């Protein structure tokens, strides 16, 4: 299919975005990235060695001719921290794009939506392409779009929980009401069926890290996620049949000789 994910005018063949944390080794991470078929990987600016070139860095294991790097502001708890981190990522040459995270609670890692909107507004004015990690709230999504967000990335469940989609209704509402920018499900995916469901609900893409990195076989799980995202997208485009309370014969009885 000639069906691409387009964000801020940039097209990606893959609708799966993967992370770089929690892998058992950089070598395993690189193999998983290749198996995922992804073209975009997200990197935590504050957890990467950006200055000492003599030391090993995960950036050494990302082929930038194949993968677009999406810096993120993980571990930032205020708008000011997130803005400074985004600026740092751009200054060292990572990207003017940013996956914006402003965390409001240490235990749940839920976003501070007020600070998130504030940081989005500031960074957009500075020329950043902002992809904010947010909750599954339509009103917040609208305010992020008004602030200039290039995508809206609602959580499926708490970060790293593996619980899968907890509120399909909200995601369906977001899909119906958010048409100006891509809708990318971010956080909480646990296995391939979660990714497929997100896509079947109409998400434009899925971003994940822990589900792949902490799987017993990260490379095989990355391959499974690739297949699940592709299958879910095709199912959404195909249009599922309506759910019915009673049976409907696969072979219609009309015209049958008795």
C-alpha positions in Angstrom: 0.0 0.0 0.0 1.1 3.5 -0.7 -0.1 4.5 2.7 2.3 6.7 4.6 2.4 8.4 8.0 2.9 12.1 7.4 4.0 14.4 10.2 4.7 18.1 9.5 5.1 17.3 5.8 7.6 14.5 6.4 6.5 11.0 5.2 7.3 7.7 6.8 6.5 4.3 5.4 6.4 2.7 8.8 3.7 3.7 11.3 5.7 2.2 14.2 8.0 4.4 16.2 10.4 2.7 18.7 12.5 3.7 21.6 16.1 3.2 22.8 15.8 2.5 26.5 15.9 -0.6 28.7 17.6 -2.9 26.2 20.1 -5.4 27.5 22.7 -4.1 25.2 23.2 -1.6 22.4 23.7 -4.5 20.0 20.3 -6.0 20.9 18.7 -2.6 20.5 20.2 -2.2 17.0 18.9 -5.7 16.0 15.4 -4.9 17.3 15.3 -1.6 15.5 16.1 -3.4 12.2 13.4 -6.0 12.9 10.8 -3.5 13.7 10.9 -1.9 10.3 10.6 1.5 11.9 12.1 4.6 10.4 11.9 6.8 13.6 13.5 6.2 17.0 13.1 8.3 20.0 16.1 9.2 22.2 16.0 10.6 25.7 18.2 13.7 25.5 19.0 13.7 29.2 20.2 10.1 29.2 22.6 10.3 26.3 26.3 11.1 26.3 26.3 14.2 24.1 29.8 15.6 24.9 32.4 13.0 25.5 33.0 11.4 22.1 35.6 9.0 23.6 32.8 7.1 25.4 30.3 4.7 23.9 26.9 6.1 23.2 23.6 4.6 22.0 23.8 7.1 19.2 26.8 5.0 17.8 24.3 2.2 17.2 21.7 4.2 15.3 22.3 4.5 11.6 21.0 8.0 10.9 20.8 7.2 7.2 18.1 4.7 8.0 16.5 6.1 11.2 15.1 9.6 11.9 16.0 10.5 15.5 13.2 12.0 17.6 14.7 13.5 20.8 12.5 13.3 23.8 12.3 15.2 27.1 11.9 12.2 29.4 12.4 12.8 33.1 11.4 16.5 32.9 8.9 17.6 35.5 8.4 21.3 34.6 7.8 23.2 31.4 11.1 25.0 31.9 13.1 21.7 32.2 11.5 20.3 29.1 12.1 23.5 27.1 15.8 23.6 28.1 16.2 19.9 27.2 14.6 20.3 23.8 16.9 23.2 23.1 19.9 21.1 24.1 18.9 18.4 21.7 18.7 20.8 18.9 22.0 22.5 19.8 24.0 19.3 19.7 22.5 18.4 16.3 20.0 15.7 17.2 16.9 17.4 15.7 14.5 20.3 15.8 11.8 17.8 16.3 10.9 16.8 19.9 8.8 14.3 21.6 7.7 16.5 24.4 7.2 15.0 27.9 6.4 17.0 31.0 5.7 14.6 33.8 3.3 15.5 36.6 3.5 12.5 38.9 6.5 10.4 39.7 4.6 7.1 40.4 2.2 7.1 37.4 4.3 9.2 35.0 1.1 10.9 33.9 1.7 14.2 32.1 1.3 17.6 33.6 -1.1 18.8 30.8 -1.0 22.5 31.8 2.8 22.6 31.7 2.7 20.5 28.5 0.6 23.0 26.7 2.8 25.9 27.9 6.0 24.1 26.7 4.4 23.3 23.4 3.5 26.9 22.8 7.0 28.1 23.6 8.8 25.5 21.5 6.6 25.9 18.5 7.3 29.6 18.5 11.0 28.7 18.5 10.6 26.6 15.4 10.4 23.1 16.9 8.2 20.4 15.6 6.5 19.3 18.8 4.9 15.8 19.3 3.5 15.9 22.9 2.9 12.9 25.1 -0.4 13.5 26.7 -3.4 11.8 28.3 -6.5 10.6 26.3 -8.5 13.8 26.9 -10.1 15.5 23.9 -10.0 19.0 25.4 -6.3 18.8 26.2 -5.6 17.5 22.7 -7.5 20.4 21.2 -5.4 22.9 23.3 -2.2 21.2 22.2 -3.2 21.5 18.5 -4.1 25.2 19.1 -0.6 25.6 20.6 0.9 24.3 17.4 1.5 20.6 18.1 2.4 18.6 15.0 0.8 15.5 16.4 -1.1 14.3 19.4 0.2 11.3 21.3 -2.2 10.0 23.9 -1.3 7.2 26.3 -2.9 3.8 26.1 -1.9 3.1 29.7 0.8 4.2 32.1 4.3 4.3 30.6 6.0 0.9 30.7 3.0 -0.8 32.3 2.3 -3.2 29.4 -1.4 -3.0 30.3 -2.6 -2.3 26.8 -5.4 0.0 25.8 -7.4 0.9 28.9 -9.9 3.3 27.4 -10.8 2.4 23.8 -13.8 4.8 23.9 -11.6 7.8 24.5 -9.3 6.8 21.6 -12.3 6.4 19.3 -13.5 9.8 20.3 -10.1 11.3 19.7 -9.9 9.6 16.3 -13.3 11.0 15.3 -12.6 14.5 16.5 -8.9 15.0 15.8 -8.3 15.2 12.0 -5.8 18.1 11.7 -2.7 16.2 12.9 -1.7 12.6 13.3 -2.9 10.7 16.3 -0.2 8.4 17.7 -0.8 6.1 20.6 2.1 6.4 23.0 2.8 4.3 26.2 1.3 1.2 27.7 1.4 -1.2 24.9 2.3 -4.7 26.1 2.1 -7.1 23.1 1.2 -7.3 19.5 -2.5 -7.4 19.9 -2.4 -4.1 21.8 -0.6 -2.5 18.8 -3.1 -4.0 16.4 -6.1 -2.8 18.4 -4.7 0.8 18.6 -4.4 0.8 14.8 -7.9 -0.8 14.3 -9.3 2.1 16.4 -7.9 4.4 13.9 -4.5 5.6 15.3 -2.2 6.9 12.7 0.8 5.2 14.5 2.1 3.6 17.7 5.1 4.6 19.7 6.6 2.0 22.1 9.7 1.0 23.9 9.3 -1.3 26.9 7.1 -3.8 25.2 9.9 -4.6 22.8 13.0 -3.9 24.9 11.9 -6.0 27.9 10.4 -8.9 26.0 12.2 -12.2 26.5 13.2 -12.0 22.8 13.3 -8.3 21.9 14.1 -8.9 18.3 11.2 -11.3 17.7 8.8 -9.0 19.6 10.0 -6.1 17.4 9.1 -8.2 14.3 5.7 -9.0 15.8 5.0 -5.3 16.5 5.9 -4.5 12.9 3.4 -7.1 11.7 0.7 -6.0 14.2 0.8 -2.3 13.3 0.6 -3.2 9.6 -2.3 -5.6 10.1 -4.2 -3.2 12.3 -3.8 -0.4 9.8 -5.1 -2.6 7.0 -8.1 -3.7 9.1 -9.0 -0.1 9.9 -8.8 0.9 6.2 -10.8 -2.2 5.2 -13.7 -1.4 7.6 -14.8 -4.1 10.0 -18.2 -5.7 10.0 -20.8 -4.5 12.4 -21.1 -6.3 15.7 -24.4 -8.2 16.1 -26.1 -9.9 19.0 -27.3 -12.9 17.0 -25.8 -15.2 14.3 -25.6 -14.3 10.7 -25.2 -17.2 8.4 -21.9 -17.2 6.4 -23.8 -18.8 3.5 -27.2 -17.0 3.1 -30.2 -19.3 3.1 -32.1 -17.3 0.4 -32.4 -19.3 -2.8 -31.5 -22.6 -1.1 -33.4 -25.6 -2.5 -35.0 -27.6 0.3 
